[in-house]
């Protein structure tokens, strides 16, 4: 078994069919890969769609959680049960472009890399058609150690997604790399830990994954729980500084990324939470989770809020 594809499923009856169908347009023989569906206690007809697909494709298996634990737990369950040499995570509302996965898997087998990083496209729900051909935008691969890739090529703004990468399963298991259970934004510390521990990372300029933008997806909503979970992601990124033997340039990059994540959080908090008490609660939580993190004064937050209001006023009234 060369590849294990892990898909957490929770109430996605509209999307899981197209997602699974796209997997079987990858020019891969069904005996070289398995599809592990982790049913996170769905209450709609998602599993009915999956059962119809199982009648056609015998390499699909289902693991059912007794209650909904979230995608991080489901992915961990999938990793614990996978048998493929490589692991790929797919979100159940996303899709693969045609024929791209076979290219990535062959690249992984040929190079024996710990991680194969590819590209993706964001599309709104209403923009997605039936199928797309994958596209190679550059024939020159990136071939580096994980540390060098992390410093020179990893972009937190576009790259902190767990599903754009093929991971060697033995690499994940030997380094005991798993997702933080029960929280959103679990991709952030997981992915960075992978880079920091990988011996070899191959970057392939292949556009092969369709990231579906849904109005209600957790990435595009920011509740109080989301804010607290984002704090946990920042805290676990901070903890990576404790890894032994990291070069100074890597430690600087980790701190820089933490600052970028923090500023993203500030933008979301300013845009969503109107009450000062709510904003203070979130920052108190972050300070508690990361005692060593030097937070900017709350006056900075008020200044950012003022700048945001001025910018919005100028845009609305003056068109600038």
Secondary structure, 3 states (H helix, E strand, C coil): CCEEEEEEECCCCCCHHHHHHHHCCCCCCCCCEEEEEEECCCCCCHHHHHHHHHHHCCCEEEEECCCCCCHHHHHHHHHHHCCCCEEEECCCCCEECECHHHHHHHHHHHHCCCEEEEEEEEEEHHHCCCCCECEEEEEEEEEECHHHHHHHCCCHHHHCCHHHEEEEHHHHHHCCCCCCCCCCCHHHHHHHHHHHHCCCEEEEEEEEEEEEECCCCHHHCCCHHHHHHHHHHHHHHHHHHHCCCCCHHHHHHHHHHHHHHHHHHHHHHHHHCCCHHHHHHHHHHHHHHCCCCCCCCHHHHHHHHHHHHHHHHHHHHHCC
